[in-house]
Amino acid sequence: MSDAQTRPLGAQISHMLKDRGVEVIFGIPGVHNQEMYRGIEEAGLTHVLARHEQGAGFMADGYARATGKPGVAYVITGPGLCNIMTPMGQAYSDSVPMLVISSCLDETAARKGQLHQMKDQRAAAETVCDWSFEAKTADAAYALIDRALGEFKLQRPRSKHLQVPIAVLEAEAGIFPKAPEVTPRPTQQRGGDIAHVHAMLQKASRPLFVFGGGVSDAQAVGRLLSASKAASFTTYAGRGVVAPDAPLHFGSTLARPGSADVIATADLVIAIGTELAEVDIWRAHLGHQCPFVRVDIDPAVLTDGQGASVQVLYDADAFINDLCEMDVARPARDWTPQEVVSARARWRAEIEAERPGILPVVEALRDAVPDGVMIYSDMTQFAYAAKEVWDMEGPGQWHHPYGFGTLGYATPAAIGGAIGRPGLPTMAIIGDYGFHYTVQELGVAVELGLPLPIILWDNGKLGEIEDSMTRAQIAPNAVIAHNPDFCKLAEAFGALSAAPQNLDDLHSAVDQAFKADRPTLIYVTPKVTR
């Protein structure tokens, strides 16, 4: 490509993204952003046509979580951007690298009544993402794209928005600059911090680690726990980073009220790569009554209300590896496998009592899926129960809308994940009500021929809300909606469907769905266990 070559900026943006390693764009074209589509095919990008901008955003999110690469979406001015703001908020809360590029009107102060006009589109987007800027020149667009891609590697990755005026997208623009060299995220090497934590660990008799979604090096975690004889918890997002058979692992059960009692018996707690947010622990305080170490790349996490006595600004995986190099081996600790087994059995009984009939289906589904499956779940009681009892074999294999907590996430996010991992098994788990939010994206999965099982759990109501209203002594109201025949609906899109009548049928349906040439909706109700 000659340095003298010019194209309309909309086309240059696609070529620049391809040059920077982007392979897939999710979006919907419109009159206002059509210039962004001028260069897609020429640049060699794959475009996935969503049925709604919310679906495009969730697909970009799912793709990013599956691949570790940025999820990129193209949307139009006004309603297109508004529609994708929910996925932007989800990506922001869950530390997902998503770049949304939209068009915008050239002038909004002096002209009113224009198509797709908003009072302040850029400011609206900024409320749900890391930053939102307008590029008024080609050079500004290039600089902001490189800034976004660089920050995804150097900082906590979160959604970002770039808008470009229509006239600027249409105007001829010179070639984008050579890609800058971006070094890996700094580990904030601070030997004193490591040595201090190491000394604390050596003195402790009941040390406890809490691993979050910021930890991905399962081998290093295994070495650390094996040598130190420390106990552990993971957050929901951290599942899989500790081996399921680790003898002192309490699992992803931090939300169990009794976990605070266990944590209170530790004499050192070290939380690595986790916000310990409300959606991680569902209480105000973790429960520790001992020295508390926080390790994170986000300074805001280190200084939150959990009261860390030692705050370490450090990359999670680098910290664990560096700590292991200092020799954390101890012959024994006060933790015993028996107390772990006892606690987990007690918490499992609580889950069974809270959500009767779900765990047998969860376990049957767990036994049915192939090795290496990547799961995307939605805000549904089935997923809430599963996240506490389904131990993952590796990190980053189960994705859920943890922080923002939006309905409708699982189906389009799983589509994005399947696109990012061709030939590897991907599955969605969604509730009957959440499925309504993004059902139209089933057409995308059919169009692409994705062998995607979609487990639809239908308890006939907004079960979690009904339970919450009951606990609050509110007569359950507006928790039941008329549902369609979901199997016929899926078939109308060209998908396959199955309605297993028992757990053996469920196993067979899941097995066939992974071998199919299109998505399969697997309709499951509480009756399947009877």
C-alpha positions as CSV (number, residue, x, y, z in Angstrom):
1,M,0.0,0.0,0.0
2,S,1.6,3.3,-1.1
3,D,2.0,6.1,1.5
4,A,0.4,8.4,-1.1
5,Q,-2.8,6.3,-1.4
6,T,-5.9,8.0,-0.3
7,R,-9.4,6.7,0.3
8,P,-12.5,7.9,2.0
9,L,-11.8,7.8,5.7
10,G,-14.6,5.3,6.3
11,A,-12.7,2.8,4.1
12,Q,-9.4,3.7,5.6
13,I,-10.7,2.8,9.1
14,S,-11.5,-0.7,8.0
15,H,-8.0,-1.1,6.4
16,M,-6.4,0.3,9.5
17,L,-8.2,-2.2,11.7
18,K,-7.2,-5.1,9.5
19,D,-3.6,-3.8,9.6
20,R,-3.8,-3.8,13.4
21,G,-5.0,-7.4,13.6
22,V,-8.8,-7.1,13.7
23,E,-10.4,-9.8,11.7
24,V,-14.2,-9.5,12.4
25,I,-16.6,-6.6,12.5
26,F,-20.1,-6.9,14.1
27,G,-22.7,-4.5,13.1
28,I,-25.6,-3.2,11.0
29,P,-25.1,-0.8,8.0
30,G,-27.3,2.3,7.6
31,V,-27.3,5.5,5.5
32,H,-25.3,7.3,8.2
33,N,-22.5,4.7,8.5
34,Q,-22.4,3.3,5.0
35,E,-19.0,4.8,4.4
36,M,-17.6,2.5,7.0
37,Y,-18.7,-0.4,4.9
38,R,-16.9,0.8,1.7
39,G,-13.6,-0.8,2.7
40,I,-14.7,-3.9,4.6
41,E,-14.4,-6.4,1.8
42,E,-11.4,-4.8,0.2
43,A,-9.6,-4.9,3.6
44,G,-10.4,-8.6,4.0
45,L,-12.5,-8.2,7.1
46,T,-15.3,-10.5,7.9
47,H,-18.6,-8.7,8.7
48,V,-21.3,-10.4,10.8
49,L,-24.7,-8.8,10.2
50,A,-26.6,-8.7,13.5
51,R,-30.4,-8.3,13.6
52,H,-30.2,-5.6,16.3
53,E,-27.3,-3.4,17.5
54,Q,-27.7,-4.9,21.0
55,G,-27.0,-8.3,19.4
56,A,-24.0,-6.9,17.6
57,G,-22.6,-5.6,20.8
58,F,-23.1,-8.9,22.7
59,M,-21.5,-10.8,19.8
60,A,-18.5,-8.5,19.9
61,D,-18.3,-9.1,23.7
62,G,-18.5,-12.8,23.3
63,Y,-15.9,-12.8,20.5
64,A,-13.5,-10.8,22.7
65,R,-13.9,-13.1,25.7
66,A,-13.3,-16.1,23.5
67,T,-10.3,-14.9,21.7
68,G,-8.7,-12.2,23.9
69,K,-8.8,-9.9,20.8
70,P,-10.9,-6.7,20.8
71,G,-14.5,-7.0,19.7
72,V,-15.3,-4.3,17.2
73,A,-18.7,-3.1,16.2
74,Y,-19.9,-0.6,13.6
75,V,-23.2,1.2,14.3
76,I,-25.2,4.2,13.0
77,T,-25.9,7.6,14.6
78,G,-28.5,7.9,17.3
79,P,-30.6,4.8,17.8
80,G,-27.9,2.5,16.6
81,L,-25.5,3.8,19.3
82,C,-28.3,3.8,21.9
83,N,-29.1,0.2,21.1
84,I,-25.5,-0.9,21.7
85,M,-25.1,1.0,24.9
86,T,-26.3,-2.0,27.0
87,P,-23.5,-4.2,25.7
88,M,-21.0,-1.4,26.1
89,G,-22.0,-1.2,29.8
90,Q,-21.7,-4.9,30.1
91,A,-18.2,-4.9,28.6
92,Y,-17.2,-2.0,30.8
93,S,-18.3,-3.8,34.0
94,D,-16.7,-7.1,33.0
95,S,-13.4,-5.8,31.7
96,V,-14.0,-6.8,28.1
97,P,-12.1,-5.1,25.2
98,M,-14.8,-3.7,23.0
99,L,-14.4,-0.8,20.5
100,V,-17.6,0.7,19.1
101,I,-17.2,3.0,16.1
102,S,-20.2,5.0,15.1
103,S,-21.1,7.8,12.8
104,C,-22.4,11.1,14.1
105,L,-24.1,14.2,12.7
106,D,-21.8,17.0,11.4
107,E,-23.7,19.7,13.2
108,T,-26.2,19.5,16.0
109,A,-26.2,23.0,17.6
110,A,-27.4,25.1,14.7
111,R,-29.5,22.4,13.0
112,K,-32.4,20.6,14.6
113,G,-34.8,17.9,13.4
114,Q,-32.2,15.8,11.6
115,L,-32.5,12.1,11.1
116,H,-31.2,10.2,14.2
117,Q,-30.4,13.4,16.0
118,M,-29.5,13.3,19.7
119,K,-28.8,16.2,22.1
120,D,-25.3,14.8,22.9
121,Q,-24.6,11.4,21.5
122,R,-20.9,11.3,22.6
123,A,-21.8,12.2,26.2
124,A,-24.5,9.5,26.3
125,A,-22.1,6.8,25.2
126,E,-19.5,8.0,27.8
127,T,-21.9,7.0,30.6
128,V,-21.4,3.3,29.9
129,C,-17.8,3.0,28.6
130,D,-14.3,3.9,29.5
131,W,-14.2,6.9,27.1
132,S,-16.1,8.3,24.2
133,F,-14.5,10.8,21.8
134,E,-15.4,12.4,18.5
135,A,-12.7,12.4,15.8
136,K,-13.1,15.5,13.6
137,T,-10.2,14.7,11.4
138,A,-8.7,11.5,9.8
139,D,-5.5,11.9,11.9
140,A,-7.6,12.1,15.1
141,A,-9.5,9.0,14.1
142,Y,-6.3,7.1,13.5
143,A,-4.8,8.3,16.8
144,L,-7.9,7.3,18.8
145,I,-8.1,3.9,17.3
146,D,-4.5,3.2,18.2
147,R,-5.1,4.6,21.6
148,A,-8.0,2.2,22.2
149,L,-6.1,-0.8,20.9
150,G,-3.1,0.1,23.0
151,E,-5.0,0.6,26.2
152,F,-6.6,-2.7,25.8
153,K,-3.1,-4.2,26.1
154,L,-1.7,-1.8,28.7
155,Q,-4.6,-1.2,31.1
156,R,-7.7,-2.9,32.4
157,P,-9.6,-3.6,29.2
158,R,-13.0,-1.8,29.0
159,S,-15.3,-0.7,26.3
160,K,-14.6,2.4,24.3
161,H,-16.5,4.5,21.8
162,L,-15.3,6.6,18.8
163,Q,-17.6,8.6,16.7
164,V,-16.8,10.3,13.4
165,P,-18.9,12.9,11.6
166,I,-20.5,11.7,8.4
167,A,-18.8,14.3,6.2
168,V,-15.4,13.3,7.7
169,L,-16.1,9.6,6.9
170,E,-16.9,10.6,3.3
171,A,-13.9,12.8,2.8
172,E,-10.7,11.5,1.2
173,A,-8.0,10.7,3.8
174,G,-4.4,9.8,3.6
175,I,-3.0,6.5,4.7
176,F,-3.0,5.7,8.4
177,P,0.4,5.6,10.2
178,K,2.4,2.5,10.8
179,A,1.2,0.6,13.9
180,P,3.0,1.6,17.0
181,E,4.9,-0.9,19.1
182,V,2.9,-1.7,22.2
183,T,4.8,-3.6,24.9
184,P,2.8,-6.1,27.1
185,R,1.0,-4.7,30.1
186,P,3.6,-3.7,32.7
187,T,3.9,-5.9,35.7
188,Q,4.7,-3.0,38.0
189,Q,7.8,-4.9,39.2
190,R,8.2,-4.0,42.9
191,G,10.4,-6.4,44.6
192,G,9.7,-5.0,48.0
193,D,6.0,-5.7,47.7
194,I,6.6,-9.3,46.6
195,A,9.1,-9.9,49.5
196,H,6.7,-8.4,52.0
197,V,3.8,-10.6,50.9
198,H,6.1,-13.6,50.8
199,A,7.1,-13.0,54.4
200,M,3.5,-12.7,55.4
201,L,2.7,-16.0,53.6
202,Q,5.5,-17.8,55.3
203,K,4.4,-16.8,58.8
204,A,0.7,-17.6,58.2
205,S,-0.7,-20.9,59.4
206,R,-4.1,-20.6,57.7
207,P,-3.5,-18.5,54.5
208,L,-6.3,-18.1,52.0
209,F,-6.2,-17.0,48.4
210,V,-9.2,-15.5,46.5
211,F,-8.7,-15.6,42.7
212,G,-10.7,-13.5,40.4
213,G,-11.2,-13.1,36.6
214,G,-8.0,-11.2,36.3
215,V,-6.1,-14.4,36.9
216,S,-5.6,-16.7,33.9
217,D,-2.4,-18.7,34.6
218,A,-3.9,-21.9,36.0
219,Q,-0.5,-23.7,36.1
220,A,1.1,-21.0,38.2
221,V,-1.9,-21.0,40.6
222,G,-1.6,-24.8,40.9
223,R,2.1,-24.5,41.8
224,L,1.3,-21.8,44.3
225,L,-1.4,-23.7,46.1
226,S,0.4,-27.0,46.0
227,A,3.6,-25.6,47.5
228,S,2.0,-23.2,50.0
229,K,-0.7,-25.5,51.3
230,A,-3.1,-22.5,51.3
231,A,-6.8,-22.8,50.9
232,S,-8.6,-21.0,48.1
233,F,-11.9,-19.5,46.7
234,T,-12.5,-18.2,43.2
235,T,-15.1,-15.6,42.1
236,Y,-17.5,-16.7,39.5
237,A,-15.3,-15.1,36.8
238,G,-12.3,-16.8,38.2
239,R,-13.6,-20.4,37.9
240,G,-11.3,-22.8,36.3
241,V,-8.1,-21.2,37.4
242,V,-8.0,-23.7,40.3
243,A,-8.1,-27.3,39.4
244,P,-11.4,-29.0,40.4
245,D,-9.6,-31.6,42.4
246,A,-7.5,-29.2,44.5
247,P,-8.0,-30.6,48.0
248,L,-8.2,-27.2,49.7
249,H,-10.4,-25.4,47.2
250,F,-13.8,-24.1,48.4
251,G,-14.9,-23.4,44.9
252,S,-16.8,-20.4,43.5
253,T,-19.0,-20.2,46.7
254,L,-18.1,-16.7,47.9
255,A,-21.7,-15.7,47.6
256,R,-22.7,-18.3,50.2
257,P,-23.2,-16.5,53.6
258,G,-21.2,-19.2,55.3
259,S,-18.2,-18.4,53.3
260,A,-17.7,-15.3,55.5
261,D,-17.4,-17.7,58.5
262,V,-14.7,-19.7,56.7
263,I,-12.8,-16.6,55.7
264,A,-12.9,-15.3,59.3
265,T,-10.8,-18.3,60.4
266,A,-8.0,-17.4,58.0
267,D,-4.9,-15.6,59.4
268,L,-4.0,-14.1,56.0
269,V,-6.2,-13.4,53.0
270,I,-4.7,-12.6,49.6
271,A,-7.1,-11.5,46.9
272,I,-5.7,-11.4,43.4
273,G,-7.3,-10.0,40.2
274,T,-10.8,-9.4,41.6
275,E,-12.9,-6.4,42.5
276,L,-14.7,-8.4,45.2
277,A,-17.8,-6.5,43.9
278,E,-21.3,-6.9,45.1
279,V,-21.9,-9.5,42.4
280,D,-18.9,-11.5,43.7
281,I,-19.8,-11.8,47.4
282,W,-23.3,-10.4,47.8
283,R,-22.5,-8.8,51.1
284,A,-20.7,-5.6,52.2
285,H,-17.6,-7.3,53.7
286,L,-15.6,-10.3,52.6
287,G,-15.4,-11.6,56.2
288,H,-11.7,-11.4,57.0
289,Q,-10.5,-10.5,60.5
290,C,-6.8,-10.7,59.6
291,P,-4.2,-9.0,57.4
292,F,-5.6,-8.6,53.9
293,V,-3.6,-8.2,50.7
294,R,-5.1,-6.9,47.5
295,V,-3.3,-7.4,44.1
296,D,-4.7,-5.7,41.0
297,I,-3.8,-3.6,38.0
298,D,-6.6,-1.2,38.8
299,P,-5.7,1.3,41.7
300,A,-9.4,1.9,42.4
301,V,-9.8,-1.7,43.3
302,L,-7.0,-1.6,45.8
303,T,-8.5,1.3,47.8
304,D,-12.1,0.1,48.0
305,G,-14.1,-0.5,51.2
306,Q,-12.7,-4.0,51.8
307,G,-9.9,-2.4,53.8
308,A,-6.8,-4.0,52.4
309,S,-3.8,-3.6,54.7
310,V,-1.4,-4.3,51.9
311,Q,-2.1,-2.9,48.4
312,V,-0.1,-4.1,45.5
313,L,-0.4,-2.6,42.0
314,Y,0.6,-5.6,40.0
315,D,-0.4,-7.8,37.1
316,A,-2.2,-10.8,38.6
317,D,-0.4,-13.6,36.7
318,A,3.0,-12.0,37.0
319,F,2.5,-11.6,40.8
320,I,1.7,-15.3,41.2
321,N,4.6,-16.4,39.1
322,D,7.0,-14.0,40.9
323,L,5.7,-15.2,44.3
324,C,6.3,-18.8,43.3
325,E,9.9,-18.1,42.4
326,M,10.5,-16.9,46.0
327,D,9.8,-20.5,47.3
328,V,6.5,-20.6,49.1
329,A,6.8,-24.3,50.0
330,R,5.6,-25.3,53.5
331,P,5.3,-28.8,54.8
332,A,1.8,-28.3,56.2
333,R,-0.9,-25.7,57.2
334,D,-3.8,-25.8,59.5
335,W,-6.4,-26.2,56.7
336,T,-7.7,-29.8,56.1
337,P,-9.5,-31.3,53.1
338,Q,-12.2,-32.5,55.4
339,E,-13.4,-29.0,56.4
340,V,-13.5,-28.1,52.7
341,V,-15.6,-31.1,51.8
342,S,-17.9,-30.4,54.7
343,A,-18.4,-26.8,53.8
344,R,-19.0,-27.5,50.1
345,A,-21.5,-30.2,51.0
346,R,-23.4,-27.8,53.3
347,W,-23.5,-25.1,50.7
348,R,-24.7,-27.5,48.0
349,A,-27.6,-28.5,50.3
350,E,-28.4,-24.8,50.6
351,I,-28.4,-24.4,46.8
352,E,-30.7,-27.4,46.4
353,A,-33.1,-26.0,48.9
354,E,-33.1,-22.5,47.3
355,R,-33.5,-23.8,43.7
356,P,-35.1,-27.2,43.9
357,G,-34.9,-29.4,40.9
358,I,-32.1,-27.5,39.1
359,L,-28.9,-29.2,40.3
360,P,-29.7,-32.7,38.7
361,V,-30.2,-31.0,35.4
362,V,-27.0,-29.0,35.8
363,E,-25.0,-32.1,36.6
364,A,-26.6,-34.0,33.6
365,L,-25.7,-31.1,31.3
366,R,-22.1,-31.0,32.7
367,D,-21.7,-34.7,32.0
368,A,-23.0,-34.3,28.5
369,V,-20.8,-31.5,27.2
370,P,-17.5,-32.2,25.4
371,D,-14.1,-31.3,26.8
372,G,-13.1,-27.7,26.1
373,V,-16.6,-26.4,25.8
374,M,-17.0,-22.6,26.2
375,I,-20.2,-21.6,27.9
376,Y,-22.1,-18.3,27.8
377,S,-24.9,-17.9,30.3
378,D,-27.7,-15.4,30.9
379,M,-29.4,-14.0,34.0
380,T,-31.4,-17.1,34.8
381,Q,-31.8,-19.3,37.9
382,F,-30.3,-22.2,36.1
383,A,-27.0,-20.3,35.6
384,Y,-27.1,-18.9,39.1
385,A,-27.1,-22.4,40.6
386,A,-24.7,-23.8,38.0
387,K,-22.0,-21.2,38.7
388,E,-21.7,-22.4,42.3
389,V,-21.4,-26.1,41.6
390,W,-20.0,-26.5,38.1
391,D,-16.2,-26.6,38.5
392,M,-14.5,-25.6,35.2
393,E,-11.5,-27.5,33.9
394,G,-9.7,-24.3,32.9
395,P,-10.0,-20.5,33.1
396,G,-12.0,-18.3,30.8
397,Q,-14.4,-21.1,29.8
398,W,-17.6,-19.8,31.3
399,H,-18.8,-16.2,30.5
400,H,-21.7,-14.5,32.2
401,P,-23.0,-10.9,32.3
402,Y,-21.7,-10.5,35.9
403,G,-21.6,-6.8,36.6
404,F,-24.2,-4.9,34.5
405,G,-26.4,-8.0,34.7
406,T,-28.3,-7.7,31.4
407,L,-30.9,-10.2,30.1
408,G,-30.5,-11.5,26.6
409,Y,-26.7,-11.8,26.7
410,A,-26.1,-15.5,26.2
411,T,-27.4,-16.2,22.7
412,P,-25.6,-13.4,20.8
413,A,-22.5,-13.6,23.0
414,A,-22.3,-17.4,22.3
415,I,-22.6,-16.6,18.6
416,G,-19.6,-14.2,18.9
417,G,-17.7,-16.8,20.8
418,A,-18.4,-19.6,18.3
419,I,-17.2,-17.2,15.5
420,G,-14.0,-16.6,17.4
421,R,-13.3,-20.4,18.0
422,P,-14.3,-22.1,14.8
423,G,-14.4,-25.9,15.2
424,L,-14.4,-25.8,19.0
425,P,-17.5,-26.4,21.1
426,T,-19.6,-23.4,22.3
427,M,-22.9,-23.5,24.2
428,A,-25.4,-21.0,25.4
429,I,-27.6,-21.2,28.6
430,I,-30.5,-18.8,28.8
431,G,-33.9,-18.4,30.5
432,D,-37.2,-18.2,28.8
433,Y,-37.7,-14.5,29.5
434,G,-34.1,-13.5,28.6
435,F,-34.4,-15.4,25.3
436,H,-37.1,-13.0,24.2
437,Y,-34.6,-10.1,24.4
438,T,-32.3,-11.3,21.6
439,V,-34.2,-14.2,20.0
440,Q,-33.8,-12.5,16.6
441,E,-30.0,-13.3,16.6
442,L,-30.9,-16.9,16.2
443,G,-31.1,-16.1,12.5
444,V,-27.4,-15.1,12.5
445,A,-26.4,-18.5,13.9
446,V,-28.5,-20.2,11.3
447,E,-27.1,-18.0,8.6
448,L,-23.5,-18.9,9.6
449,G,-24.2,-22.6,10.2
450,L,-23.0,-22.6,13.8
451,P,-23.3,-25.9,15.6
452,L,-24.5,-24.1,18.8
453,P,-26.6,-25.8,21.5
454,I,-28.8,-23.2,23.2
455,I,-30.1,-24.6,26.5
456,L,-33.4,-22.7,27.2
457,W,-34.5,-23.1,30.8
458,D,-38.2,-22.5,31.0
459,N,-39.7,-22.3,34.5
460,G,-42.7,-20.4,33.2
461,K,-41.9,-17.2,35.0
462,L,-39.4,-14.6,36.2
463,G,-38.5,-17.1,39.0
464,E,-35.8,-15.1,40.6
465,I,-37.9,-11.9,40.8
466,E,-40.8,-13.8,42.1
467,D,-38.7,-15.3,44.9
468,S,-37.3,-11.8,45.7
469,M,-40.7,-10.3,45.9
470,T,-41.9,-13.1,48.2
471,R,-38.9,-12.6,50.5
472,A,-39.7,-8.9,50.6
473,Q,-43.4,-9.7,51.4
474,I,-44.5,-8.2,48.1
475,A,-47.3,-10.1,46.4
476,P,-45.6,-11.4,43.2
477,N,-46.7,-9.1,40.3
478,A,-45.8,-9.0,36.6
479,V,-43.6,-12.1,36.8
480,I,-45.5,-14.3,34.3
481,A,-45.6,-13.6,30.6
482,H,-47.1,-15.6,27.7
483,N,-44.4,-17.7,26.0
484,P,-44.5,-19.0,22.5
485,D,-43.8,-22.5,21.5
486,F,-40.1,-22.1,21.6
487,C,-39.3,-25.1,19.6
488,K,-41.5,-24.0,16.7
489,L,-40.1,-20.5,16.9
490,A,-36.5,-21.9,16.6
491,E,-37.6,-24.0,13.7
492,A,-39.1,-21.0,12.0
493,F,-35.7,-19.4,12.0
494,G,-34.3,-22.6,10.4
495,A,-32.7,-23.9,13.6
496,L,-33.1,-27.4,15.0
497,S,-34.9,-28.0,18.2
498,A,-35.3,-30.7,20.9
499,A,-37.5,-31.0,24.0
500,P,-35.9,-33.7,26.1
501,Q,-38.3,-35.5,28.5
502,N,-35.7,-36.9,30.9
503,L,-32.0,-36.5,31.7
504,D,-31.0,-39.3,29.3
505,D,-32.8,-37.5,26.5
506,L,-31.0,-34.3,27.5
507,H,-27.6,-36.0,27.1
508,S,-28.5,-37.3,23.7
509,A,-29.9,-33.9,22.5
510,V,-26.8,-32.1,23.6
511,D,-24.5,-34.6,21.9
512,Q,-26.4,-34.3,18.6
513,A,-26.5,-30.5,18.9
514,F,-22.7,-30.3,18.9
515,K,-22.6,-32.4,15.8
516,A,-25.3,-30.5,13.9
517,D,-24.7,-28.1,11.0
518,R,-26.8,-25.3,12.6
519,P,-27.9,-24.2,16.0
520,T,-30.2,-26.3,18.1
521,L,-32.6,-24.9,20.7
522,I,-32.9,-27.4,23.6
523,Y,-36.0,-26.7,25.5
524,V,-35.7,-27.8,29.1
525,T,-38.2,-27.4,32.0
526,P,-38.2,-28.6,35.6
527,K,-40.2,-31.6,34.5
528,V,-37.2,-33.1,32.8
529,T,-36.0,-34.5,36.2
530,R,-39.3,-36.2,37.0
